[in-house]
Structure formats: C-alpha cells, structure tokens
Amino acid sequence: MTPQGRALSKEKGAGFVARNWLENDGDGAPQYIAAARWSEGPVIHLSGKRAVAGFAGCAGLQIVIASVDAPHLAQATCEVFDPSRLKHTGALSMKQSDTGWQITTARERTGERLWTRWPKPQPDQYVRINPTKRP
C-alpha cells in the first residue's frame, strides 16, 4: 500500500484479481494507474524468464519474487522466492520492521493437513549412514 492506494506490480494480466483488490480497497483506479504507483524498492518482482535471466542481483534486505525458477539466485544475499520455494512455503505474509522482514508462510500457519499435500522437505545433500553388518 502507498499513500495513493494499492500499488500493483503489473500493468496487465490477472485483471479480475487486480480489479477486485482495488475495488475492495475503495480505489476506483484502473490497473495501469495502480501499476504506476509501484516502485522498485525492498520487494522486487521478476515476471518471466527474460526478467529472471537479466536480473543483476540484490542487496541484503531486499526480497525477490520470481514467476519462474531462478536457481542461479540461490546464492544471493537476499531472500528469493521462486515457484520451487513457494511450493514448500505456500503464500507469504511480509511485514517490514526495524530489524528486517517478518515473513510468515501459509505452511507455518496451517501446518500439515490431509488435504494440503505439502512436498516433503528435501534432505541435505550429505547424509550420514550407519553401516550395518551383513547377515
């Protein structure tokens, strides 16, 4: 949210959702006006393969949301959420505080339920194996 109203990260696309968000906020602005309010700040939205491939990097307190997998950003110093990571976390709630970002995931809030079918956490690359004697 900005002082002028909700800022959207895209001028086009997902029009039904964008229109409902703006309407529920009491904002009669069209989507392209709400998109003009968006400024690249602590949250960076990368939409598409070209945007992800052309992304130079990020700083420590920034958060990158990518619409496609971004394995080359795995070693970045900032938080990166791409479809692979969001598959494990679900939706995100982010609040900025004096100490940094407070991120709450849908998985933390809802926990394990029969119908959620969260992917199993991936094991570490190296696993210690205790050898056993052969019979």
N, C-alpha and C positions, 0 to 999 in steps of 0.2 A: 504494500500500500504506500502511496505517496500522498502528499498534501492535496494534490489534484484528484486523487482517486486511485483505483486499482491500476497497476502497470502490468501489461501483458508482454510476453517475450516474443510474440509472433504477430505480424500484421494479418496473415491469412491462415486458414486451417483451424480445425476444431471450433468452428464458428458457433455451433449450438452451445457448447460448454462456455465459451467466452461470453456469448450474449447473456446466458443465464447468470454467470458470475457478476457481470456488470449490472444486470437488472436487479439482482438480489442485493447489491451494494447501493442501489438507488442511483446508479450512474447511467445516464442515457447516452453516453458517448459511444460511437461505433468502435469496432475492434481496432481499426488502424489508428485512431486517436489515442486509445489506451496503449497501443504498442509504442507510440511516440513518447510516452512517459517513461518507458523502460530505459535505464541507463546501465551500462556495464559497470558493475560495482563489485561487491563481495560475492554475488552469485552470477556465474557465467553460464549461459545456456547455449549449448552447441547442438545444432539441428542438422543432421545429415552427415554422410561420410566425408564430404569435402571440408566441412567446418571442423570436424574432428582431426582430419589429416593436416589441415593448415594451422591448427592451434599451436601457438608458440610455447605456452607454458603458463604457470600460475604462481601466485605468491602464497605464503603460509596460511592466512586466514580466509582465503577465497574458497568457494565451493563451485565445482564444475558439474553440471548436469548434462550428460550426453545422450542423444537419442539412439546412438549405435554404440557397439562395443568399442572401447578405447584401451586396449591392452598396453599400448605404448605410454599411457599416462599412469600406469600402476606405480611407478617410482616417483611420481610427482609429490611435491611438498605440501600440496593442498588436498582437501577431500574431493574425491572424484566418484560420482555416482553414474554408472552406465547400466544398460539393461542387465548385464551379468550380476552386478552387485545389487541392483534393485530387486532382482528375483529372490534374493536371500533376505532383504530387509523389508520389502513392501513399501508402501507410501511413507513419506517423510514429513515430519513437522520440524521446522527450524526456527529458532529464536536466537537473535544475537544479543549477547550480554557483554559485560565489561571484561570477562575472562575468555571470551571466544564464543563459539557456536554451541548451543544446546540442541542436539539432534535426537529426536525421538522417532523410532521406527514403528511401523504398524505391527511388526512381529513382536517387538517388546511389549506393546500394549495388549495385543490379543493372545499371545502365547501360542502353544501348539493345540490345535483343534483338529478333529477328524476331517473337516471339510477344507482346511486351508492348504494342505499338501505342500508345505514349505519344502524346498530342496534340502537334503541333508547337508550339513556343513562339510566342506571339503577337508579331508585330513591333511596334515602337514606333509610336506614332500618327503621328509625323512622320518621313518617310524622305527623305533627300537623294537627288535624282535628277540624274544627269549627262546633260544633253541631248545628243543626237546630231544630226548634220546629216542632212537628208533626201536620199536619192539623186536 
